[in-house]
Amino acid sequence: MKTFDEIFKNAEAELTKADVPEPDLNAWYLLAWCVAIDDYESGIGDDSRTLKNDDDVTIVMDIAKRMPDRAWFMLHKNDIVKKSIAETFIRLVGYRKKRVPLEYIIRYTEFMGLPFYVNPSVLIPRQDTECVVERALDILKNDFPEGGADVLDMCTGSGCIAISIKKLGEAASVTATDKSIEALKTAGVNARINDVKIELLQGDMWEAIKPGAKKVSCEVKDAKHDLKKEDTGFDLIISNPPYIRRAVIETLMEEVCDYEPVMALDGGEDGLVFYKSIIAEIGTFLRNGGSLVFEIGYDQGEAVASLMRENGFKDIQIKKDYAGCDRVVSGRHRG
């Protein structure tokens, strides 16, 4: 039998050998997750609801709340590991050695300090995208200090942008759209986890909200923004669209190119296809004086800013992410 310290160091060495980025952090999260699984299953006694299906969202969220911190590990590092914990840990480390993303293995991540359920139908929320939310929240605070704004999040995926804005900002309504119905189902799960109401609509780009278009609405709904009214506009439109150049996708990290949904990555030959599509019709949906916020690739700032400028936007700003790379472009539409 081995101690926690021994199995942790073994896993770190195996992940290092497999060229997994940040092997120490990955080994720690997987070990903490396995301890939390054991705590959960011990706590339910004879209850039949054990962790047989990793997609049971309620169980995943319960386990996430039980994850121990590093201080716990330091106190218990010389303790002998239970057989059940060791077996689960070895299995999960095996997945990570195959470059399955950590977040897909445990089905959980945090974004803007909020909990999110993730699966292979959606991109994993990243810290870079928090810069997009922060910019959107600044716009809401400055332009709508008393609330009242109608917000649209296009290509919502997991719903991390829309949900964070609804949870942390002051918006009258938040609508989120995506082409993928599976992604919208995941966004709906996350809206319920975070106790917010947003409208989720399925369709390809603007088709999801065009008057008369067929809409498939998911369960979570906020009826404050009535899409049947003559004014179907929004005060703030946000999008983190697919923006990776098609030829570049296969050169990305294995975690991305082998496991994350290609539909959410592929921005066409120049990476700008979806920016052009959104901007081309935005005058129909963005109210006079409304703002547009995009997440962009590190080298796309000037190209996207130019597209916005050519289509009537002013006060255009390019913001950098925490690594110092261009990540957000925003502007106000003259209408």
N, C-alpha and C positions, 0 to 999 in steps of 0.2 A: 504493500500500500504506500502511496506517496502523499506528501504534504501539498497544501495549496501552492506554496512557493515553488516546489519542484515541478508540478504540472504546468504552472504558469511559465516558468523558464523554458520548459520543453516546448511548449506551444509557441513561445516567442521565437525560439531557434528554428522551428519548423516553418513558421511564417516568413522569417527572414530568408531562409533557404529558397522559399517559393517566390521571392521577390515581391511579397505583399507590402505595400506602403504602410508605414507606421505600425510595424509588427507589435510593438509594446502596447500601444493603445488598442489595437484590434484584439490581442490576447486578453487584455484586461476586460474589455466590454463583453466578450464572449464568456469569460469566466464569471463575471458578475451576473450575466443573464442566466447562466446555469444554476448559480446559487439561488437566484430569485425564483426560478422554476421549481426548485426543490422546496423552497419556503412556501410557495403557492400550493403545491401538491400536498405538503405536510399539513397545511392549514385547513384543507377541505376534508380531511379525514376520509370517511367512507363515501363521500359524495362522488357520483359517477362522472362529474364534469372535470376530468383530468385533461392534461394537455396532449390530446391525441391529434388535434388539427391545429396547425400553426396559424390558420386563417380565422380562428375564433377571436374576433377583435376584443371582446370583453375580457377574455383571458389574457391576451397580449398586453392590454393596458393595465390590468391588475399586476401582471408580472413586472412591468416597467416600474411601477410604484415601489416594488420590493427590492429593486437593485441596490446592493450595498455600495458604499463608497470606498475610497482607498484606505481610509482610516480603519474600516472593518477588516480589510485585507491585512494591514499591518498587525492588527491584533490577533489574527487567526492564521497567519501565513505558515506557521509550523504545525497547525492542526492536520490530522489525517483526513483526507477527502473521502466523503461517502462514495461508494461504488456507483450509485445512480448519477451523481454529479459528474464524476470522472468520465463515465461512458457518454453522457450527453455532450460534455465539453470536447471530447475527442471527435465526436461526430460533427459538431459545428465547426471545429477547427479544420476538419477535412474539407468542408464546403468552402471555407475561406481560402484554403490553399489552392482551390480550383478557381479562385478569383471571383467567386460569387460575392457581391457587395455585402458588407456587414449589415446594412439596413434591411436588405432583402432576407437575410438569414433570420434576424430577430423580428422582422416586420414592424420596426419601430424607429422613429427618429424624433428629434426636437427641432423646431424652427421658430424663431422669435420668442423662445422660451416656452412655446406651446407644444403639446404632444401631438404627434401625427402617426397614423398607421400608413405603412407603405407596402406595396407589392410590385411585381414586375410589370403591371399595367401602367405604371406612372414613373416619371423621373423622380429620383430621390431629391428631396428639397436640400438645397445647398446654402451655405452661409453667404455666398455672393448674392443670392436672390434677396437676402434680408435688406440689402441696400436699395432694392426696388421698393420694398414695402416702406422703408424709412422715408424715401422720397415721396411716396404717395401719402403717407401720414402727414408729412410737412405741408403738402398742398392742401389737404383737407383742413388742417389746423389753421393755415393762413387765409385760405379762400372761403372756408365755411366754418368760422369759429363757433357757430351755434348749431352745427350739424346741417342736415337737410340735403346733402349731396347724394345723387344716384351714381353708383360706381359699377363699372363693367370690367371683369377680368376675363380676357380671351386666352384660350389654350391653358385652361386652369390646371389640368393634370390632377395632382393630389389635393388641390384646393388651398395650398398653403398661403398663397398671396391673398386670395379673396377672404379666407377665414381669418387670417391675421388682421386684415384691415377692419373687418366687421368686429372682431374681438377687441382690438386695441385702439381703433379710431372712432370717429363720430360720423357715421354715414346713415342716411335715411334708408337706403337699400343697397344691397350688393348682389349683382347677377354674375354668374360664372358660366362660361361655355367651353365646350370641348367637342372635337369630332368623335372621340372615343367614348362609348357608353360605359365601358369598364372603368375608364378613368373617372367619369362622373359618379359612378357608384362609390368609388374610393373617396372622392371628394365629399360625397354625402355622408359617408361613415365619419370622416374627419370633422364635418360640421356638427354632427351629433356629439362626438367626443368632446368638442370644445364648446358645446352648448350655444351655438349661434345659428341663426336662420338666414340662409342665402338662397337665391333662386338658381337652380342648376338646369341648363338647357343644352341639348345635344344638337350639333350641326356643324358643318364645315365652314369655319370662319363666320362671315356675316350672315350666312343662311340661318343660323340658329336664332337670330333675333329679327329677321326681316318680317314685316307685317304679312300675314297670310302664309308664311312658310310653316311646314310641318315641324312641330316641336315635340321632343320627347323629354318630359320634365321628370327629374328624379324626386325623391321623397321630401327632402328638406326645402322649404319654400318660404320666402318672405314676400308677402303680397303688396308691400308698400309701393313697389314700382310696377305699375300696371302696363304691361307690354301691349295691351289692346287699345290703349289710348292713342289719340292722334299724335301726341308728342311721345315718341319712343326714345328720346335722346338721353344721353348720360352727361354728367358733369365731369367725370373723370374716367378715362379708359386706360387700362393697364394690360400689358401683355409680355409674357416671357415666351416668345414663339420659338419654334425650331430655328436655329441659326447657324448650325455647323455646316460648313461647306461639304457637299456630298463626298468629294474625293478624300476629305480629311477624316471621315468617320472611322474608317478601318485602321487609322493610325493612333486612335485614342487608346487610353488605358483599357485593358481587358475588361475591367469591371463595367466600363461604359459601353464599349462597342459590342461586347458579347452578351450583355445581360439587360441593359436599359432599352426601352422601346425606341426603335429606329425612327418611327413616325414622329416622335417627340424631339428628335435630334436633327433630322435632315432638313436643312434650309435651302436645298437646291444647289445648283452649280456655284452660285456666288454667295450663298448664305443669306441672301436678302429677299428671297421670294415672299416670305410672309410679311415682312415689313412693308413691301410694296403693295401687297394685297390689302393689308389693313389700312394703310394711308390713302389708297386710291378711293375708298368708299367712306372714309371716316366722316366726311362732311354731312352725311345723312344721319349719323348717329351721335356725333359729339356736339353738344349744345354750344352756342356762341360763347366764346371766352373759356370754354372747357379745356382741360389739360389731358395730354397723352403722355404716358410713361412706358418706356420699353426697357427690358433687359437686353443687352447686346453682348456680342463677343468682344474680346479684348482689343481687336483691331478694326472694329466696325463703327466706332463713334462718329467719325467724320462722314462716313457714307450714309448712315442713318440720319444724322443731323441734316445733311444736304437734302435727303428725300423729304424730310419734314419741312424744311425751309421752302422748297419748291412747291409745296402744297399748302401754303398759307399759314404756317406756324411761326410764332415769334417767341421771344424770351427762351430760346433753346439753350439747355444746359447739358453738359456731359459730366457725369459724376464718376468717380473712381471707386473701386471696391476696397476692401481692407488690405489687399495685396498691392494696391497702387495701380491697378489696371482699369482702363475704361470699362464701365459695367452698366451704366444707366444713362439713357438719353430722355429728356423730357422737354415739353414745350406747350405753349398755349395757342389754341386755334383762334384765328381772327374771326372766323365765321362769315 
